[in-house]
Amino acid sequence: GAAPSLVWEPLREPGCGGAIVSLSVSPHDAAHLVSGGDMLGTAVSFDGGENWRPGLGLPSYEMASVTFHPMKTNVVWIGSCMGPFVSTDGGRSWESRRRGMPPPSRGRYTAIVEKILVDTDTPGRLLAFGGSSRRWSRCGTTGAVWASDNDGGDWRRVGTLTKDGFTTNGVEGVNIIKAWKGADGRYHAFADEAGWFISSDRGKTWVRRQVEGIPTHLASVTTHPIETGIVWAVAAPRNAEGCLLPGGLYRSTDGGRTFQPGDGGIRKTADANPNLMSHFADIEISPLPPHRMYVSDMSWHSTAIWTSDDGGRSWRKGADRKSIATACFAGPGCRLAASPADARTAYAYNSEYVLKTVDGGRTWTDMTALRPDVAKPDNWRGRGWNGWCSKAIVFNPYRRGQSVVQMMDAGRGWISDDGLQSWHYAKGDASPWLGGVTAAFSRDGSVYLTTGQFGANNGVAVSRDGGATWRVRQGAPHGLPEADAGEYGGVWADPDRGCRAFVILKDGLYRTEDGGETWKKDETAATTGDFAEDPTHPGRFYVRNAQGVFETDDWRDFRPLGLPGESDGRIACDGRGRVLVCRGRTGDATRRGLWRYDPRTKEWTRLHGETLAYAVAADPSDPARIILTTADNPYHDFAGGHGVWISADDGTTWARANDGLHVRRLTCVAFDPFDPELVVAGTGGGGFVRARWPKNRIEQP
């Protein structure tokens, strides 16, 4: 077909929003960073994190640890749930290198790899380790140690790390969460269920190391980058006579045979709730003098980054929730990476952002978002490393330049008032987590946001002043269900009377007549589901649910339109009043695809046979221009999403439009009604992307 006429680029909404699981600094260039996430794919920065770009070419997006080749400047390896990947252009693009491992599957993971190590003593030799530090998933190769003698062109299984030690049998073993080469030239690995392993023969055989002086099981081990006798261990929280005690840090000076406490000065929190108990994931030690050490308390309450300049004899707090300015809300419970080129520079990363210090841990800066205008401290702009699981992009049809993006987790209600240049959060009295679903606007400045994920919700957020201030309404005092009643679905607001709105929950439809202060369940509403309003017939709605597709003018009488409803997918209505329905992922494959209903002929037409069709939008100024996105769930080697399809001739012919698209699972899409050549789409794990689709371009199939 023709070359793509639109090129996708990150929207740059604030924060990351997905769990960043790795970040590494190039030993060749301190400004060169590569990072990976649990559903995010990868990102690369060439200016120390000021700006990021997504990595391209991945078949799925559940990543693990990064390894820069110590001799080859632009060669980078990364582990993943889909096996090892290599980049020869510094992290801009990736290729799978898993020949010799189990063949990939479209139904599961078959070769999960956490880390790849380069054997600097033997050109072309690599080691790969089976596991996931994110604890994302397991497979038959968990615990495996692999070797390659031709730069990853072919792999052979050396053996497996198990609870009982090392075996050459090809059994499923323990989950390897880290692997590294020590200062003494030996190889090390650490696994959840079995602890610390050491190889003295370049990875051919492994011995499980027993330790003394630690009163509970190990959570991690780190060897000193220069001094071979010094080893640090992280101990997990422990139960002592019925009392749960915090985790701790321990230091060894005899190569790890015996350990003594080494966390003096770190203020720790004890709590019966493990999430509120002080615990640590790992220790980072700078390879440069004075070998500054970093550790992070992962507790939700006492979360902080601690730094030591004297080998762990004393610690100082460098960051806590009050001392850092970030777009997102989590405290600095982070994993850490020290720069190999600058003793004062290090990075910290978690599920919402990346932090950077250039003064040895005394101050930290958000490297996933920035404030573009110091006069507007609540406004943020992303730097290009985004990992949100997107739910909706909604443009305000009555106010040019205003839009809302809704995402899972801490992504409830980020609003732009300046044409997608910066974003501010819809502040309210509810928790920022549990995600957002969608939004609705009125001409008088009323805005309604629905929330929820994983069977729970945070109520309905309402603004009556164009998004400047917010209140959240939830539960019986306001006539709404409680948090555990499920997640909200769609929302509608009266275009001319913003005090009138309704929201959808799994048990029915709830209406408000007073601007969201009180709500009442509409007992006459016969059914609910995903819906779209007919722009040519105000008050007419088309509803899609498990029973099919229906037309209603009052939510009491529903006219079935004849399309079965067994598949996933979204519904939309174009500027001619025609109904667009995506039917993908589940159900009868012969009936999947994009379907359109014309109320004048009362007939359905299958516009596209895409079996993973999920979201659709039509240009509000020209309904013949249609954009279709596809989506699939994770947990297999190949993400099934095929990306984006576009048609400029009313669905007669279609062309792929994936140029620049780093994640091909897309869950929502919309045209800007004031600038219909601008399209924004949301991915399932890579945040939002934008592209311009010129109207004068005729697509070729």
N, C-alpha and C positions, 0 to 999 in steps of 0.2 A: 504494500500500500504506500501511500504518500508519507513523506516525512512528517513527524508530529508538528502540529501548528501551535502547540502550547508547551511550555516548559515549566515544570513545577519547582518551587523553591520554598524553604521553610517560611511559615507565616510570622514566626518570631513572637509568639505569645510567651508570657513569662514562665520561668521555671522549667524543670524537666518533667516532673510528674510521674515518672516511672523509676524503678530501682536501677540506679547506675551501679553496676557490679564490678567495674574495673576502670582504671585510669593509669596510664603509664607515660613517662616522660622519656623522650629519645635521648640516648647517651651521646648522640651526634649533634643535637640541636636542642637546647633547653626550651625553646619556644614551640617545639613540635610535640603535640600531645595526641594520643589516641585513647578513646574511651568506648566502653561497651555497656549494654543494659540488658535487662531480663526479658523484655519484649520490644526493645528499642532499636535493635541493630547496633550500629556503630556511629561514631562521630570523630572528626579529626580537626585539630586546630593547629595553625602555624604561627600564631602570635600569642602563645602562652595562655590561651583560653579567652581572649577578648572576643573572638568570633569562632564559630564552629560551622562545619558543613557535614552533612550526613554521608556515610559511606554507602556505596552502591554495589549491586551485584549479589546480594545475599538471597538465598532461597527461602530463609526464614530468619527469625530475628532474636532468638534467645541466646545471648552471648555470655562469654566467660572472660578469662584473664588474657591480657595483652603481653606480647613479648617482642621487643625491638631486636632485630638481628644485631649482634655486637660489632660485626664488621661491615655489613652491607647497609648503607645509609637509608635506603628507601624500602627495605624489606621489613615487613611487620607480620607477625603471626598472632592469631587470636583463637582461643578455644571457643566452643559453642556446644549447644545441645545437638547440633547437626554435624559435629566433627570439627577437625582443624581447617582453618582458612588462612590464606596468605594474601598479602597485598605487596605489590612491587612498585607502587607509586605513593608510598607513605601513608596509606590508609584511605585514599580516595575511593578505591574500588577493591573488591575482594574476589578470590577464586577458591572453590572447594578443593582440598587436597586430602582425600580420605581413601584412596585406592589401597586395598588390602584390609580395610576395616569392613564390617558388615555392610551390605548394600543399603542405600537410603530407602526410606519408606514414606509413603504419603499418608500412613495411618498412625505412625508412632516415631519416636526417636530410636535409633539403633546404634549410635556411636557417640555418646556424650563425652566431650573432652573439656577439661577445665584449663589445662596449661600445656604449652609447648615450650621445651627448652632446647637451646642450641648448644651442641657440644663443640666448644671452641678448640678442643684438642684434635678433633677429627673433622676435616672439611666435609660438609654435606650431611653430617650425622645429626639427627634430631631425636628427642624423646617426647612422647605425649602421654598425658595422664587422664584416666577416666574418672569423671566426677563433676560436681557442680557446687561451687561455693555459695550459690544462691539457694541450693537445695531445691532446685526447680523441678527436677525429675530424675528418675533412675532408668537404667536399662541393663541388658545382659553384659555390657562392657564396663559397667561401673566398677572402679577399682583396677582396671586394666592399665598396664604399662606397655606402651608401643614404642618401637624404634624404627627409624628410617635412615638409610645410608645414602639417599640421593635427593636430599633437600625436600623431603616430603612427597616425592613422586610415588613412592610405594612404602607401605607400612607392614610390619610384622609384629604380632603380639609376643612380647617377651615373657609376660606372666601376669599375675594378679596379686594385689595387696588384699589380704583378708583379715578377719578378726584373729585368726590363728597364726598370721604371719604371711610370708611370701610363698606362692606356689606357681609352678609353670603351667598349671591346668587353666583352661579357658573358662573358668567359672565366674559368676557374678560376685564381686567383692565389696569392699567398703568404699564409701564416698570420699574421694580425694578432693580436698578443698584448696590445697596449695602445694606447689613443688618449686624447688629452687636449687641452685648450685652454691655451696658454701665457700667461704674463703679458703678452706683447706682442700678444695677441689672435689670433695665428695658431693653426691647428690642427696637431696632430702625431699621427703614428701610427708604431708600430714593428712590424716583421714579422720572423719567424724567418729567412727565407731572403734577405731583401733589406735589412734594416736600417731606417734612419730616413727618414721621409717628412714633408714640411711642406707645408701649404696656406696660401696668403696670400689666398685668395678665398672663405673660409668653406666650404671643402670641395668646391668645384666642380672644381678641378684640384690635382694633387699633384706635388711635385718630390722626387726622391730626393737626400738630403744625403750628400755624401762627407765623410769626416773624415780628419784626419792626426794622427799621434802615438800611435796604438794599434797594437801589433804583431800583433794577431790580430783575429778577427771580433767584432763587438759582440753582446752578449747582451741589452742593454737601454740605453735613454737616458732621462734625467729632466731636465727643465728646472726652474730655480729658480722657486718660486712668486711671487717679487717681483722679483728682480734679473734683467733680461732677458738679460744677457750671460753668465750662469753656467749651464753645462750639465754634468751628470754622466753618465758612461757606465760601464757594466759590460762588461768584456772577458772573454771565455770563456777557459778554460785553453788553452794552446798547446803545440805541439811544437817544441822548439828543439834542433836537432842530435841528434835521437833521444831527447831527454829531455822528458817532459811537465811543464810548469810550471803553477803555479796561476793561476786567474783573478785579475783585479784591478779596481781602481776608478781612473777617470781624470777629471780636472777641466778644464773649458774656461772661459776668461774672455772669449772673443771670439765668443760665440754658437754654439759648436760647430764652428768651423772647424779649430781645433787643440786638442790635449789633452795634459796632462801627468799623471804618476802622482799619485794622491791618496789612497793607502791606507797612508801611513806610520803605523806603530804597530800595525797589524793583523797578528797572528801567523798566518801561513798555513802549510798543510801541502801538501807535494808527495808524490805517490804515483802509481804506475803504474796503480792502479785508479781510474777516473774518479769512482766514488762516494766514495772516500776523499780525493780531491784537493780542496783549497779552491776553491770556486767560489761565485758570488753570483748571485741571481736579479734583484734590482732594488735601487734606493735610494729611501728615503722621506725627504722633506724637509718639516718642519713649516711650515705657512703663517704661523706666529706667531713673532715674535722670541723667542729668538735663532736661529730657523730650524734647530732641532736636527735632526740627520741620523741615520738608522738604516739599518743594513745587516746582513744575516745571512749567515754562512758556512754553506753548505748541505752541507758535507762530513759524512759519517757520523762521522768521528773527531774533527774539530776544530770541530764545529758550535757556533755561538755567535752572539749578537746583539751588535753593536758600535754605539757611539753617539759622535757628535762634536758638541761645543758651539761649535766655532770654525771652521765652514765646511769641515771636512775636513782641517785642518792637523794635528790629532791625533785619535786614537780611543781609547776605553776600552771594555773588555769589560763588558757589563751582565748577560749571562746565558749560562750554559753548562749542560750536563747536570747538573752537581753543585750548581749554585746555585739551581735552581728545583725546586719541589715540585709534581709533576703526577701525576695518576692513571695516565696512560699513560707510555710508555717512551722515545719518540723524543726526540732532542735538539732544541734550538730552531732547527733549520733552517727558517726561516719567511719568509713574506711579511709586509709590515708596512703599517700604516695609522695615520697621525698624526691626532689630533683637531683639527678646525678651530676649536675653541672653548677649548682648554686646552693651552698650550705644553708642559706636563709629562706629558700623557697620550697614550699610543699603544697600539696593539694589534698582536700578532703571531699568525699562524695557519698551521697546517700540516695534516698528514694525521691528527693525533690530538687536537689541542686548540687553544684560543685562549688567548693570554697577554695580560695587561694591565699596563702600568706607569703609575703616577701620580707618579713622581718622576724623570722624564726619562730612563728607561732603566736606572736603577741596580738596581731590583728589579722582579720580574715575578711575577704571580699567575695561576694557572690559572682561566680563566673558563668552562670547560666542566665542571668538577667541583670539589667542595669536601669538606672533612672535617667531617661533621656533629658529631663528638664528638672533641675534641682529645685525649682519653684513649685513643682508638683510632686512631693515626696511619695504620694500613694500611687503614682503612675510608673509602670515598669514596661520594659521591652526585652524580649528574649534575645539571646546571643546566637541562637541557631541550634542548640543541643536540646531538643524537645522529645519527651517520651510519653506524652499524655495518651491515654486511651480515650479517644474522642467520642462524644455522644451527639453534639449538635453544634452547628454554626447558624445563627439566626440574625439576619440583618433587620434593623428597624425600618419598615417600609414608609414611615412617616417622618424620619429624621435622617438626612444624609450624613454618612460618616459614623453612625452608631451601630454597633453590633455586639452580640454576646457569643462567647464560646463556652460550651459546657463539656466537662470531662469527668472521668472517674476520680475517686480518691479526693485530693485537695483541689480539684478542678471545678468547684461549683461557682459559676457566675463570674467569669472574667469579662469585663466590659471595655470596649473601645469607643471613645467619643471623637476620635480624630482620624478616622479612615484607616484603622488597623495599624497605626504607628505606635501606639502605646496602650496599656491596659491597666485598669484598676479593679480591685476585688469588690464584689458585692458584700460588703461587711454586714453582718447581722449577729444576733445573739445565739445562733446555733453553732455547733462544731463545724469547722471548715471541711471536715472529711465526710465520707459517705457519698461524695460525688454529686454532679448535676446531671439533669436529663435533657430539658429543652427550655424554651422561653417564648413569651408572647408580649407584644407591645400594643399600646393604644395611642391615639393622636394627642391625648392630654398629658402624655408623659408617664402613664402607668406602665410598669414592667412587672411581669410575673415570671418566676423561675421555679421549676420543679426539681426535686432532688431524689437521690436514692441509688443504691446498688446492693447486690447480694441479699435481697429480701428485706432491706430496712430503708428508712428515709430520715431526712432532717427537716421535714415540713415543706412549706411553700414560702419562698422569699418574695416580698412585695416591695416595690418602690412606687411612690406616687409623684416623684419629682425628677423623672428622667434618669434614674439610676444614681442620684447623688447620695441619698440615704436609703436605708433598708430596715425592714423589720421581718422577722421570721415567725410564721404562725404554724403551730403544730399541736395536735392532741385535742382532748375533749373540751378545754376552755374555749376553743375556737371552732368547735364542731367538726374537727378533722380527726382521722385515726391517729393512733400512737405510732411511735417510730418503728415498731416491729410489725406493722401491718403491711409491709411490702414497699417497693419503690414506686414512686409516681411515674406516670407516663406523660401523655400530651397535656398541653394547656392551651386555652383559648381566651383571648380578651376582646371585649366589645370594642371595635375600632373607634367609636364615638363616645362611649361612656365607659371609661376605664374602671369605674367601680364595679362593673359587671364582668365576671369571668367564670370559667369552670376548669377543673382539673380532673384527670383520670387516674384512678387507683384500681388495683385488681378487683376490688369488691364493688366498684361502681363509679358514678360521676358525682362530683361535689361542686356546688355553685356558691358564689358570693355575690351580694348586691351592694356591699359597703366597702369595696376596695380591699378585700381580703381579711378584714378584721374578724368576721364570722363567716362560717361556711355551713351548708346544709346538704346532706346527701339527697340527690334527686331519685326518689324511690320509683319514679315512673320511667326512668331510663332503662330501656329493655336490654341493652347490651353496650359494651364498651370495647375499646381496642385502639390501635394506632389509627389516626384519622388525618384527613386533609380537608380544608374548606375550599369550596368552589369559588374562585374569584369572580366568576361571571354571575353568580347567584348567591349573594350574601345570605348566610344562615343555613345553606345547604352543606352537609358534610358527607364525606365518604369514609366509611369505617372498615378497617381490615382486622380480622381476628381469626382464631382457629376454625371458626365456622364458615368463613368466606369473606366476601366483600359486600358491603351494604350501603344503601343511600338513605339518608334521613334528613328531614327538615326540622325535626323537633326532638330528636333523641327518644321518641316514644314509638313511632312507627318506622320500621326498617324494611326497606325493599331489597331483597337479595338480588345481586347482579350476576350470579352464576359462576363465579370463579372459586374453585376450592381453596381453602385457606391453610393447607397443611405445612407450607414452607415458611422459612424465615424471610424477612425483607420488609422494606418500607413502602409507604404510599405517598403519592403527591398528586397534585391537580394542576394542569397547565392553564395558560391564559385563554384557551378556548373551552374550558370546562371539561376537558377530557381527563380521565383518571389513569394514572400510571402506577403500576404495582410491580414490585420486585418479588420474585419467588425463587429463592436460592437456598443452598446448603442442605436442606432437608426435604423430605417428601419425594414424590414421584419425579425422577429425573426428566422424564419425557414432557412434563408440564412446567419445568423450571424455566427461568428467563425473565425478561421484561415484557409485561403485558399492558395493553392500553384499552380502555373502555371509552367508547364514544356515546354519550347519552342521546345523541340525535339518531344514530342507527341502532343503538342498544346492542352493540356487538363488541366482542373482545378480539383484539389482534395481537399476536405474538410478534413483538418488534425485534427481539433478540433472544437467542437460545442460550445465553450465558448461564451456566448452571450454578454460579456463585453470585448472581445478581443480588445486591443488597440495598443500595440507595440510589435515588434518581432525582434529577431536577431538570426543569425546562426553563429556558430563558424567558423571563416575564415579558420581555419586549418582542420576542420572536419565538413562539412555541415550537417551531421546526428545529430549533437548536436544543438538543437533548444531551445530557451527560449522565452516564451510568457508571456506578462504582461496584466493585466486588469485594467480598470479605470472607474470611475463613478464621476458624479458631486456631490457636497455637497447638503445641504438643505433637507435632510431627516434623519430619526432616524437611518437607517442602510445604511452605505456606501455600494454600490453594488459591488465594486471592490473585486474580489476573490483572489487577490495577484498574485502569479507567478506559472506558469506551466513549466516543463522541460521535454524534450524528448532526449534520447541518441540513439534512433534507427530510426531516420529519420521521426519522427512523427507518428510511429505506435502505441506506447504506451506513456502515459504521467503520471507524478507524480507531486503533489503539492510540492512547495518549499517555505514555508512561515515562517520557523523557524527564529525567531529574527526580523521579519518584523513588524514594528509598525504601518505603514500606508499601506493599501492594494490598494490604488489608485496609479497606476504606469503609467507614461506617456512616458517613454523612457527607452531604455536598449541597452547596447553594450558590446562586448567582447574586451579585450585588444589584438590587433593583435600581439604584441610581447610576450604576456603571456596569451594564450587563456583560461587558467583555471581561470583567473580573470574576473569577470563580475561586471559591475556597472549599477545600475538602478536608475532612478529618480522618486520620488513620487510626487503626487499632494498635497503638503502641509507639507511634512516631510523631505524635502531635498533629498540628494542622499544616497544610500546605496551600499555596496560592499559585495561580497562573493566569495569564491573559490569553483569551481566545478571541482573536479578531473576527469581527462579523463578516468581513469581506473574503474570508478564507473558505473555499469549497473543499470539503474532505473527500478523499478517495478511499474506497474500501481496501 
